[in-house]
Amino acid sequence: MLPCARIPVSLYIEERAAMSAGSSPNTQLQLLKHVPDPLRTQIAHRLRTIRAPKGRTLVEKGSGSTDVFFLLEGRAEVLLYSSNGREVCVNNIGPGDMFGEIAVLDGEPRSASIVAASDLVIVAMRANDFMTCFESSPEAGIWLARRLASGMRRLTEQVFELSALNVQTRIHCELLRLAQKGKACGDGIEVRPAPTHAELASRIGTHREAVTREMQVLSKAKIISYDRRRLLITDLARLEQATRR
């Protein structure tokens, strides 16, 4: 068994496939497919589509805002900052993902900041509309429970990795997670856009230099290749083997 468990992405595959050009937001949100037709129509009229550039803060930790967001295009990062300004990325958000729901469910301020990692398109839903979905539909409640369970599983795995694995193995685990979300091609599995070494370091709790050193080792071993635009995992089997050392 791998020291880093695989991150299940089956909950998101259907949603990413549904993100087709020209479709309206209400047809792209999986949540609305689980509520009665009349309610779906009412909520769809109140949805707001927002375009944001790379670097824009979408949600700020500690704020009292209560909208729930659904990412249609682009990617974002869930960030926390230490008292000395160190940035820690605790999650990555891609098409089909939802964020902002925790503050709505527990009534507390925002638990983290969300920053656009690329130009993106999101849909905002009012908090009362979000809660009405679950009050009106047990099926919608099950959908949410499964997403929350998936998130809890991911966080459990990350806590284990930070507590029990060395830096090199944590890097390998993060690369395996990226491979799951990558696209198969003739040379291996392609990840676009490639995360920077600083971004990878932030995700696994280390410094950029450690990531750079290990990426160079993996590149020389012909397990990966990378440049500024893409990361190519050329030998997935050997990358998995590296996590067992």
KOLVEXVO-655158 format. One line per 8 residues: number of its first residue (from 1); their letters; for each residue z, y, x of C-alpha. Coordinates in Angstrom, 2 decimals, always signed. Example, Ala and Ser with C-alpha at 12.3 -4.5 7.8 and 13.67 -1.06 7.14 Angstrom:
<sites>
1> AS> +7.80/-4.50/+12.30  +7.14/-1.06/+13.67
</sites>
This chain:
<sites>
1> MLPCARIP> +0.00/+0.00/+0.00  -0.81/+3.45/+1.25  +2.17/+5.67/+2.12  +0.55/+8.39/+0.06  -0.26/+7.25/-3.46  -3.63/+8.06/-4.95  -3.65/+11.03/-7.32  -5.08/+9.99/-10.71
9> VSLYIEER> -7.90/+12.23/-11.83  -9.01/+10.31/-14.92  -7.35/+12.89/-17.17  -9.71/+15.55/-15.83  -13.01/+13.72/-15.51  -13.96/+14.14/-19.15  -13.09/+17.81/-19.07  -15.13/+18.56/-15.97
17> AAMSAGSS> -18.11/+16.76/-17.47  -17.77/+18.91/-20.56  -18.12/+22.16/-18.62  -21.81/+22.61/-19.35  -23.65/+25.87/-19.06  -24.05/+27.83/-22.25  -21.30/+26.05/-24.21  -18.67/+28.17/-25.93
25> PNTQLQLL> -15.03/+28.12/-24.71  -13.74/+26.33/-27.80  -16.09/+23.39/-27.14  -15.02/+23.24/-23.48  -11.26/+23.04/-24.05  -10.04/+19.49/-24.47  -6.87/+20.70/-26.19  -8.81/+22.10/-29.14
33> KHVPDPLR> -10.52/+18.75/-29.68  -7.15/+17.34/-30.70  -6.33/+19.84/-33.47  -7.60/+20.07/-37.07  -10.95/+21.79/-37.57  -9.62/+24.82/-39.52  -7.01/+25.55/-36.85  -9.57/+25.06/-34.07
41> TQIAHRLR> -11.81/+27.69/-35.65  -8.94/+30.17/-36.05  -7.75/+29.82/-32.47  -11.28/+29.93/-31.05  -11.76/+33.42/-32.48  -8.73/+34.64/-30.54  -9.61/+33.11/-27.17  -10.40/+35.57/-24.35
49> TIRAPKGR> -12.81/+34.78/-21.54  -11.87/+36.40/-18.22  -13.88/+36.63/-15.00  -11.93/+37.27/-11.82  -12.97/+37.67/-8.17  -11.60/+35.68/-5.26  -8.16/+36.92/-4.25  -7.17/+38.24/-7.68
57> TLVEKGSG> -3.62/+37.38/-8.78  -3.92/+35.85/-12.24  -0.24/+35.13/-12.83  +2.69/+36.55/-10.87  +5.91/+34.63/-10.27  +8.78/+36.04/-12.31  +6.61/+37.90/-14.79  +7.24/+37.66/-18.52
65> STDVFFLL> +3.61/+37.08/-19.54  +3.06/+34.12/-21.86  -0.67/+33.39/-22.13  -1.90/+29.90/-21.27  -5.08/+29.67/-19.21  -7.86/+27.10/-18.92  -10.09/+27.19/-15.84  -13.79/+26.79/-16.61
73> EGRAEVLL> -15.41/+27.67/-13.28  -14.13/+28.18/-9.73  -10.77/+27.27/-8.27  -7.30/+28.74/-7.92  -4.08/+28.04/-6.05  -0.47/+27.81/-7.23  +1.54/+29.76/-4.65  +5.16/+30.42/-3.79
81> YSSNGREV> +6.40/+32.84/-1.14  +9.50/+32.61/+1.04  +11.78/+35.57/+1.72  +9.97/+36.18/+5.04  +6.57/+36.18/+3.35  +5.45/+32.65/+4.18  +2.91/+31.41/+1.65  +3.20/+27.85/+0.33
89> CVNNIGPG> +0.51/+26.28/-1.84  +2.09/+23.78/-4.24  -1.03/+22.88/-6.22  -4.76/+23.46/-6.49  -6.50/+24.16/-9.78  -10.11/+23.31/-10.58  -12.45/+23.24/-13.58  -10.82/+21.57/-16.58
97> DMFGEIAV> -7.28/+22.36/-15.42  -4.71/+24.33/-17.38  -2.00/+26.66/-16.07  +0.69/+28.92/-17.47  +2.01/+26.37/-19.96  +5.44/+25.91/-18.32  +6.67/+29.41/-19.17  +5.53/+28.95/-22.76
105> LDGEPRSA> +7.28/+25.60/-23.12  +10.65/+26.55/-21.58  +10.74/+30.28/-22.40  +11.49/+31.23/-18.80  +9.58/+33.65/-16.51  +6.56/+32.44/-14.58  +7.59/+29.79/-12.04  +4.84/+30.52/-9.48
113> SIVAASDL> +1.95/+32.85/-8.74  -1.64/+31.81/-9.44  -4.29/+33.34/-7.20  -8.06/+32.92/-7.44  -9.35/+30.94/-4.45  -12.94/+31.76/-5.46  -14.72/+33.78/-8.09  -13.74/+32.13/-11.34
121> VIVAMRAN> -13.94/+32.07/-15.12  -10.88/+31.33/-17.24  -10.08/+31.30/-20.94  -6.77/+32.76/-22.11  -4.94/+31.43/-25.17  -2.02/+33.17/-26.86  +1.34/+31.46/-26.56  +1.83/+31.13/-30.32
129> DFMTCFES> -1.61/+29.55/-30.71  -0.80/+27.12/-27.90  +2.43/+26.02/-29.57  +0.78/+25.79/-32.99  -1.60/+23.17/-31.59  +1.30/+20.79/-30.96  +3.17/+21.64/-34.13  +0.10/+20.74/-36.17
137> SPEAGIWL> -1.15/+17.70/-34.28  +0.74/+14.74/-32.76  -2.48/+13.87/-30.92  -2.38/+17.25/-29.16  +1.25/+16.61/-28.23  +0.34/+13.29/-26.63  -2.47/+15.03/-24.72  +0.02/+17.54/-23.31
145> ARRLASGM> +2.61/+14.85/-22.50  +0.04/+12.93/-20.48  -0.90/+16.02/-18.50  +2.74/+16.85/-17.78  +3.38/+13.24/-16.72  +0.41/+13.40/-14.36  +1.78/+16.59/-12.84  +5.22/+15.06/-12.42
153> RRLTEQVF> +3.70/+12.04/-10.69  +1.82/+14.32/-8.28  +4.95/+16.33/-7.46  +6.96/+13.15/-6.87  +4.34/+11.97/-4.40  +4.33/+15.31/-2.61  +8.13/+15.33/-2.28  +7.98/+11.84/-0.80
161> ELSALNVQ> +5.26/+12.85/+1.67  +7.19/+15.92/+2.84  +10.38/+13.91/+3.23  +9.08/+10.70/+4.79  +5.71/+11.22/+6.48  +4.77/+12.95/+9.71  +2.31/+15.83/+9.80  -0.68/+13.72/+10.77
169> TRIHCELL> -0.17/+11.32/+7.88  +0.37/+14.19/+5.44  -2.99/+15.59/+6.53  -4.62/+12.21/+5.93  -3.06/+12.03/+2.47  -4.34/+15.48/+1.57  -7.82/+14.53/+2.76  -7.69/+11.45/+0.52
177> RLAQKGKA> -6.80/+13.68/-2.43  -9.76/+15.90/-1.62  -12.00/+12.83/-1.40  -11.08/+11.88/-4.96  -12.33/+15.23/-6.16  -15.37/+15.27/-3.88  -18.94/+14.24/-4.53  -20.49/+11.07/-3.13
185> CGDGIEVR> -23.57/+11.65/-1.00  -25.65/+9.66/+1.44  -23.38/+10.44/+4.39  -20.03/+9.95/+2.66  -17.96/+12.13/+0.34  -18.63/+15.85/+0.33  -16.02/+18.46/-0.54  -17.26/+21.96/-1.33
193> PAPTHAEL> -16.04/+24.52/-0.65  -14.11/+23.20/+2.32  -10.48/+24.37/+2.44  -9.56/+26.35/+5.52  -7.12/+24.89/+8.01  -4.60/+27.53/+6.92  -4.98/+26.41/+3.29  -4.47/+22.77/+4.24
201> ASRIGTHR> -1.40/+23.71/+6.27  +0.07/+25.58/+3.33  -0.43/+22.58/+1.04  +1.38/+20.08/+3.26  +4.11/+22.24/+4.77  +2.97/+22.71/+8.36  +1.17/+25.27/+10.53  -2.55/+25.84/+10.99
209> EAVTREMQ> -2.61/+24.71/+14.62  -1.34/+21.24/+13.69  -4.07/+20.88/+11.09  -6.75/+22.04/+13.52  -5.66/+19.52/+16.15  -5.70/+16.59/+13.74  -9.00/+17.62/+12.17  -10.53/+17.67/+15.66
217> VLSKAKII> -9.15/+14.17/+16.31  -10.63/+12.87/+13.06  -13.92/+14.57/+13.77  -14.19/+13.03/+17.25  -13.42/+9.64/+15.70  -16.31/+10.26/+13.27  -14.03/+9.90/+10.26  -14.83/+13.41/+9.04
225> SYDRRRLL> -17.12/+16.29/+9.86  -16.66/+19.86/+8.71  -17.78/+23.42/+8.92  -16.91/+26.58/+7.02  -18.83/+25.54/+3.93  -18.12/+21.86/+3.50  -15.91/+18.98/+4.47  -17.61/+15.59/+4.77
233> ITDLARLE> -15.51/+12.43/+4.80  -17.81/+9.99/+6.52  -15.51/+6.97/+6.80  -13.10/+6.72/+3.87  -11.91/+3.24/+4.83  -10.76/+4.36/+8.28  -9.10/+7.43/+6.80  -7.12/+5.16/+4.48
241> QATRR> -6.23/+2.93/+7.43  -4.95/+5.96/+9.35  -2.28/+6.55/+6.69  -0.78/+3.10/+7.40  +0.01/+3.79/+11.04
</sites>
